[in-house]
Amino acid sequence: MADIEEARKQFERIDTDGDGVITAAEFKTALAQGGDWNVTETVAEAVIKTRDLNGDKVLSFDEFWAYLSQ
């Protein structure tokens, strides 16, 4: 299980525009910066969709935290 403070820092690093949500494009960029993860926008959108609890096509911190705490 992740520490919520570390999760918040990680979320803020991925949320590059600081609007409080992670978009598929931000997620894709974060994965690419992490090394060998070169995913398409379509794959990033699919991953976001699986964790997007309210259907707004982005991840809020609460949705991100729910994913990490599983």
C-alpha positions in Angstrom: 0.0 0.0 0.0 1.3 3.4 -0.9 1.8 6.3 1.6 -0.7 9.0 0.9 1.9 11.8 1.1 4.1 10.1 -1.4 1.1 9.4 -3.6 0.2 13.1 -3.5 3.7 14.0 -4.7 3.6 11.5 -7.4 0.2 12.8 -8.5 1.5 16.3 -8.6 4.5 15.3 -10.7 2.2 13.6 -13.3 -0.4 16.5 -13.3 2.0 18.8 -15.1 -0.5 21.6 -15.8 -1.6 21.7 -12.1 -5.3 21.5 -12.8 -5.9 18.8 -10.2 -6.5 15.9 -12.6 -4.4 13.5 -14.6 -5.3 13.4 -18.3 -4.3 10.5 -20.7 -1.7 12.8 -22.3 -0.1 13.6 -18.9 -0.2 9.9 -18.0 1.4 8.9 -21.3 4.2 11.5 -20.8 4.8 10.3 -17.3 5.2 6.7 -18.5 7.6 7.8 -21.3 9.7 9.7 -18.8 9.9 6.6 -16.6 12.0 4.7 -19.0 10.8 1.8 -21.2 7.1 2.6 -21.2 6.3 4.0 -24.7 2.5 3.8 -24.9 0.1 5.3 -27.4 -2.5 7.9 -26.5 -5.1 5.2 -27.0 -3.5 2.9 -24.5 -3.1 5.8 -22.0 -6.8 6.6 -22.5 -7.8 3.0 -21.9 -5.8 2.8 -18.6 -7.3 6.1 -17.4 -10.8 4.8 -18.3 -10.3 1.6 -16.1 -9.5 3.8 -13.1 -11.9 6.7 -13.8 -14.7 6.1 -11.3 -16.9 9.0 -12.3 -16.6 8.8 -16.1 -15.0 12.2 -16.7 -12.1 10.8 -18.6 -9.5 12.0 -16.2 -8.1 10.9 -12.8 -8.7 13.0 -9.7 -6.4 12.4 -6.7 -9.1 10.3 -5.0 -9.3 8.0 -8.0 -5.5 7.8 -8.2 -5.2 7.1 -4.5 -7.9 4.4 -4.8 -5.9 2.7 -7.5 -2.7 2.9 -5.5 -4.3 1.6 -2.3 -5.7 -1.6 -3.7 
